[in-house]
Amino acid sequence: MADVDTSQGGGGKKGKGGPKTKKKSTKVDMTAMVDVAFLLLTFFVLTATMANDASMEMILPPKVEEEQEDELRKKIVEDKIMTIVLGEDDKVYYWVGITDAEVDSTDYSDEGLRKVLFDHVNKMQTSGVPLCKEVDNREPCWDPIFVFKPKNKSRFKNMIDLLDELSIVNAPKYTIDKYSDSDSLIIRGEYEYSAEE
């Protein structure tokens, strides 16, 4: 609302230019404008869609005590485990099993990493052995496990690419682990496996 000051005052003297008219001051009341601004602000805050988290859920295996670890290792057949090391310069090292592992390397292309993962998932399909997740308590079945270990100099994008590839090939089980000195020795071909490990 605008209030207009109509009070009389000032000079009423006549001069050469005729009678002087008094300047009228205007005062604008901003109360209604503030109310409208708060109503609009409230409306847009309440109707806005909050950004969803772009996080990826990972289920890690539970911690196993040392006494149970040996029994657990006996149950896991070495041929099922593929270890993948994410190296620097977009290089991927991989090997199957623990003892006498032969290390190969590849890249992140469709004919590189995806083919390696796909071949391991479908390794037993030619023998007529189905994946364990496709059958209910039927023996024998193929249950591949992927363990990936990022090196300190690997890129975060590479890990996301690997997770995408695992999803594309329908990998049933995978987990992340720390890159260790023994992994470095395996890659260099200098690691000697002992049954006590």
HUURFEN-V678842 format. One record per backbone hydrogen bond with DSSP energy under -0.5 kcal/mol. CO is the residue of the C=O (numbers start at 1). NH is the residue of the N-H. If there is no record, write none. Layout:
co | nh
CO | NH
CO | NH
//
This chain:
co | nh
1 | 3
1 | 29
3 | 5
3 | 27
4 | 6
13 | 20
15 | 18
18 | 15
23 | 25
25 | 5
27 | 3
28 | 30
30 | 34
31 | 35
32 | 36
33 | 37
34 | 38
35 | 39
36 | 40
37 | 41
38 | 42
39 | 43
40 | 44
41 | 45
42 | 46
43 | 47
44 | 48
48 | 50
58 | 60
65 | 68
65 | 69
66 | 70
67 | 71
68 | 72
69 | 73
70 | 74
71 | 75
72 | 76
75 | 77
77 | 80
77 | 81
78 | 81
78 | 97
80 | 82
80 | 145
81 | 83
81 | 97
82 | 147
83 | 95
84 | 86
84 | 149
85 | 87
85 | 93
86 | 151
88 | 91
91 | 87
92 | 106
93 | 85
94 | 104
95 | 83
98 | 101
101 | 103
104 | 94
106 | 92
107 | 113
109 | 112
109 | 114
110 | 115
112 | 116
113 | 117
114 | 118
115 | 119
116 | 120
117 | 121
118 | 122
120 | 123
122 | 125
122 | 126
124 | 127
124 | 129
125 | 128
128 | 130
130 | 142
131 | 134
131 | 135
132 | 135
135 | 137
142 | 132
144 | 173
145 | 82
146 | 148
146 | 175
147 | 84
148 | 177
149 | 86
150 | 179
151 | 154
155 | 158
155 | 159
156 | 160
157 | 161
158 | 162
159 | 163
160 | 164
161 | 165
162 | 166
163 | 167
164 | 168
165 | 169
166 | 171
167 | 170
173 | 146
175 | 148
180 | 184
181 | 185
182 | 186
183 | 187
184 | 188
185 | 189
185 | 190
185 | 191
186 | 189
191 | 193
194 | 197
//
